[in-house]
């Protein structure tokens, strides 16, 4: 298949068409000709073109009529009009109707090439922008929310239903449960997706600067106000603003925020003129704001104003069925970043992760997986690759996961034996002779069990030295034990 860009030349002058065909072929374009607008439309039925060079004045169907029909049929080619002297006004009208550019006849060879090169660059930028936008939506929208938990699926269905409404949403849940991710999903699945998404942590900005950050200020409003500055609400106009940790908002600003929500306008610090805004507000909190209202820490009227639609995100410990999905998701995310071929976790590492409480929720799991993948030496993440606090807990509570329904002493004994061999090898840094002494078995029996349990395939590279030779010298017979 040709990689050349395709140009359709539409003109009723044979000589001009043939001349353009030679010029463009020499410039590495692939060209076809049409002597009329009607012929061009027939060619569009079975062909795709990158560019159309179209004369304005032609018998029957003129250039603007052809352009109108192309737009009606949603033919994606970029149109460049060719106009004779005195028809520039018509060419300008054609550009308003959707043509990319026009060039006046007669034109030189370098002129038409330059116009096409400019059109190429424009199309390249449009394609790159479209790709980046799809990637952005993919990263920030629903595609990045990994779940098979029924409660989370209900939440996502709710988000789809309300995304296009301007309704204020209150997201609650423990730190790290994905409140900002859900807020972004609301924004990027709505008709506001082309507008800005502005996130502000109300608890991270000093109280004396928070009003200026949210609502802006005019020059001279206070000592350091050397210029007029837009606030974050203005920056979010026609889009969405996320007020994270809204429970940390000082009382005075709670009053001003309530007015902004009610009047849909902001007033910069030091200014008397209100500025209208069109902003969708999403609030997020780790607190129970209803309790803060009872305790007098949060205004009741503001609470009722932002609590139009309340969504509570469950903690990770209540989403155990999502753990394998999240582990796979973070592996796919971080392995390419560190140029690793990591494909999963060892059984012991998996058990440690599944049994951990994850008080920091998804954010804590993400950080743990990032560290583990960065340290992993092979395709499988081992216990030693996990953060120390996870390993320490596993030592306190042995890293053996026994399901409630498991009653087989034989299977559990094998699991215990495999775990003890792995620990002995870790403690002796892979020295099989010393490990056999710790385990109180023969060196030959240890090599056999390493082979039996497949530990040679999951060992870190540093523990594998000479193990292949020893395994080859070890017979498969059970008597070798």
N, C-alpha and C positions, 0 to 999 in steps of 0.2 A: 504494500500500500504506500502511495506517495506521501511524503511528509511536506511537500510544497503547499503553500497557501493557494487557494483557488479563487480566481477572479472571473466574473461574468461581465463581458463588455456588451452594453446595450446601446446601439446607435444605428440609425438608418443609413449612415454614410459608409459604404463598403470600404473606401480607402482608409478612413480613420480607424475603423475596426481592425483592419489588417495591420496598419502601422502600430497600433497599440498592442496587438497580439505579439508582434516581433519584439517590441520594446520590453514588454513584461516577461516574455519567455526568456529574454537575455538576462533579465533581473531575477531569474529563478522563481517566477510565479508560474502556476499552471492556469491556462486561460481557455475560455470558451466564448463563443460569440452568439448574439441574438440581434436580429435586424429590426425587432419591434418589441413593444411591451408585451404583446400577446405571446410572442415566441418565448420571451423570458419567463413568463408565467408557466408555460408548458415545461420548460427546463427545470423549474423549481419543483415540479411534481416528482421527479426522480433523481434530483441532484442537490447536493449541499454546496454552498459557496461561502467563502470567508468575506469577500468583498464584491460589490456590484458597482461598476462604473456606468452611469446612466445619463444619457443625453436628456435635456429638458424638453426640447422641441422635437417631436416625432409625430408622424401621421397616426390617426386613430387614437391610440393610447399614449398620452404624453408622459414624461418622466414623473411629475407629481402624482398622476393617477396610478402609475405602477407602484410608486412608493406607498401610497395609501392602501393598495391592495395587498402589498407585502406585509404591511403592519396588521391588516385585518386578518391575514392568514398566519400571523406570528412567525413569519420567515425571519430567521435570526441574522441574516447577512448585514454587514455594515455597508451603507449606501453612500457613494460619493457622486454628486451631481456634476455634469459637464454642461456649462452654459456658454452660449455665444454672446457676443457683444450686445449689450442692451437688455439682457435677461437676468442680470445680477439680482434684481429685486425678487424675481420668481425663485431664484436659487436660495435666497435668504429665507423666503417663505417655506421652501422645501426643508431647510435645516430646522426650522421651527416645528415642522411636521415629523421630524425624525431622522433626516439625513445627517450624516456625520460632518460633511464638508462639501465644498464645491470648488471647481477649478474652471477658470475662464478660457474659452477657445479664442485663438489658437494657443496652445501651451507647448513648452519645451519638454524634452524627454526627462530632464532632471526634475522638473516641477511635478510631474505625475508620480515619479518614483518617491519623491519626498513626501507627498501627501499620503501615499500608501504606507510608507514607513511610519509616519506619525499615527496613522490608523492602527497599524500593527501594535505599536507601543501602547496605545490606549486600550486595545483589546486584551493585551497581555496583563496590564494592570487590573482591568476589570476581572479577568479570570483569577488572578492571584488574590484579589480582595474577596471574591466569592468563595474560594477555597479556604482562606483564613477565617471567613465568617462561619463557614460550616464547621471548621475545626473548633472555633470558639464556642459555638452553640453546642457542639459535641462535648466539649470539656465542661461547660457551665450548665448545660441543661440536663434533661432526664437521663441521657446516656451515661452520665457519670454517677448516677444514683443506683447502687447495686443492692438489690434486695429480692428475697422471695418471702419475706415476712408479711403475713396478711395485714397487720396493722399498717405497715409502711405502704403496702399496695393501696390500701384504702386512702391513705394520705395523698398519694400521687394522683389517684382518681379525683379527689377533692381539688387538688391543685389545678388539674386540667379544667375542671368545671368553673373555677373562679378566676382563672388567670386573666381573662379579658375584662373583668370588672374592676372598677377603681376601689372596691371594698378594701378597707384597712384590715391587715392580717396580723395577728399576734402569734408568733412562734415561741413555744416554750420547750424546755428540755435541758438536760444536763449539758455541761460543757463538752464539746466534741461530738455531739450527736448528729451534726450536719445541718444546723439551722440556716447558716448562710448558704449552703448548697441548695436547700429547698427554696430559699428566697430567690436565688439566681434562676432556679428552674421556673418559678412563677413568672419572673420577668421575661426570660428568653422563650417561654411558650406563649407569651401574650402578644397583643398587637403593639405593645410598647418596645418590642425587642430591638428595634432600630434606634431607640433612644438610649440615654445613658443609664447605667446601673451604678449607684453610688452607695458604698457601705461605710458607715461611721460607727466607731465604738464609743458610746457615750461615757464609758468609764475610763477610757484611756486618755482623754483630753482634759487638761487642767480646767477647773471650774471657771476661772477668770477669762479663759480663751474660748470656752465652748459656745457662747452665744455668737461671737464673731464668726466662728467656724461654721455654725449652722446657718446663720442668717446674713452674714456678711457685715461690712462696715463701710462708712464713707471716710474720705480723707479728713483727718483732724478730729475724728470722733473720740480718740483717746491719744495718749502720749506717743505711742509707737505707730499710730495709724498714718503712715506717710503716703498712702495711696488708697484709692477706693477698691474694695475687694468684694467679689461675689461670694455668697455663702454656698454651702453644699446643697441647700434646697434649690437655689437657682441653678446650680450645676446639674441637678437632676431633673430639670424641667423637661417635660414630655417623656420622662422615663420613670425610674423607680428609685426610692431611697430606702435603705435598710438602716434602721436605728437599733443597732445591737446594744445589748445591756441597757435597755431603756430604763430599767429600775434604778440605775445609778444617776439619772438625770436630776439635778438640783431642783428644789421646789419652785424657784422663780422661773426657771426655764420650762418647767412643766406647764405653768400658766401660759407662757408665750407659745409653746408648742400647741397647746389646745386651741389658741386663737388662730394659728396658722392652719390647723386642720379644719376649723370651722369656716374661716373666711377664704381659704385657698389663696392666701397672699402672705408675703413676708415683708418685714420692714428692717432694713439694714441698721446696725447700731449707729446712732448719730443722725439718722435720716428721718424725715417726717412723711415721706412719700411711700405708700405701699406699692409693692411689685407683685402683680398677679403671677401665679405659678400653676402648672398642671403636673402634679407629682403623685404617683401611687406610693403610699407609705406602708412599709412592712416593719413591724417592731419585733424584737427578739429579746428573750430574757431567760436566765437560769433560775430566777426566783419565782415564787408563787405570788404574783402581784396582788391577788385578792387578799392574801394575808398582809401584804405591805399596806394595802388600803386600810384594813382594820387597825393596823398599828400606827397609822397616820404618816407613813413614810412615802406614800404615793397618793396623788389626788384621785378621788373617786370619779370625778367627771372626766378626767383624762383616761382613766382605766376603761370606762364604759365606751369612750370614743374610739379607742384603739382595739378594743376587744370585740369588734364586729364579727370577725371569724377567727376562732381560736384553734390552733393546731398544736398538739403536744407530741413531740418526737420521743419514741421509747428509747431507753438506754440499750447499749449493745448487749448487755447481759440478758435482756429480754428478747434478743434477736439471734439466738444461737444458731438457727438454721441459716443465717446469713454469713456465718464465719467462713465456711469454705469458699463462698463466692467472693468475699472480700479479700481473702488470702490470695486467690487466683488473680483478682483485679489488681492488687498492689504488686504482685509478682510481674504481671504484664506491664505495669507502669514503670517500675524501677529497674528491672533487669536490663532493658536497652540503655537506660541512662548511665549505668555503670559498666556497660559492655560485658554483661555476664550472661551465661546460658542457663541461669537458674530456672528449674521447672517445677519445684515444689519443696515440701518439707519432709524431713524424716518422720517416722511414726512418733518418736519421742518428742520431737519439737512440736509436732501437731498437737499432741496431747497436752503439752504445757500451755500452748496458746488457747486451746479449747477450754481448759479448766481455769484459766485466769479470769478474774472478775472484770477487768478493763474499766476501772473507775474513770479513766480518761476517754473512754468510748472509742469511736472510730479514729479520732485524731491520734490517740495513744497507739492503737493497732497499726496505723499507717507509719508512725515514727519507728515502731519496733520492726516492721517489715523492711523499711528502708535501710535501717542499720544492719539487719540480718543479711540482706541481699548484698550490701556493700562489703561485708566480711566473708561471705560464702566463697569457698574455694572450688567447689564443684557444682554439679547440677542440682544437688539436694542441700537444703539448709539444715545444718546440724544444731544440736542443743547449744554448743559453744558459740554459735553465731548469734544467738538471741541476747538481748540486753541482760546484764548481770542480775538485775532484780528479779527477772523471770526465772533465771537459772537457780538463784538462791532459794526462791520459793519452791522450786521443784525438788531441791535437796531436802528442804524441811518436810515437804509432803511428797513422798516418792513419786517419780514421774511415770507411774503405771496407772493407766486408765482402765478400770474394770467396769463395764456396763452392768447395770442392775440385773439384766437378764442372763449374764454370763455365770455359769455354775461349773464349768469344766476345769478341774484342777490341772489336767494335763496341758490345756492351752495356756492357762495363766502361769504355770510353771515354766513353760517355754518363754513366755514373755519376760518373766523375772530373770531367767538365765541370760537371755539376750541383753537385757538392760544392764546386768552386772558385768558382762563381758565388755560392753561398750564403755562403761565407767572405768573399768580397769585399764582399757587401752587408752582412754583419755588421760587418766592419772599418770600413766607411765609414758605418755607421749608416743604411743605406738610400739613400745618395746614388748614384743610377745613373750620373751622369756620372763621378764619381771611381772607382766600381767598374769601369766600362768601361775607364778608363785602366789600372787595376791588372791587369785581365784582358787588356789589349792587343787589345781588339776595339772596334768602333764602338758608340756609344750605342744606335743603332737595332738592331744585332744583339743587344745585351744584352736590350733590351725584348722582342725576339722570343723569345729563349731562356727568359726568365722565363715567358713565356706558354706556350711549348712544354712546359716541364717542370712547369707548374702551380705554380710557386713563389709566385705571387701569392695562392694559396689557403691556403698553409701559413705565410706570413710572419707574424711578430709584428705587432701593430697599429702599433707605432711605425715599422715599415719600409714601411708600405703607402701613405703619403701620396702622392697624385697618381698612383699607379701605374695606377689604373683608366683615367684620362684618356689616359695614354700608351699603354696597351694598346689602347684603342679606336681610336687614331690609327695603330696599327701594322697593316699588312695581313698576312693569313695566308700570303701567297705565300712560298715558300722563297727567292725571289730577294732578299728583304729582308735576308738575312744579309749 
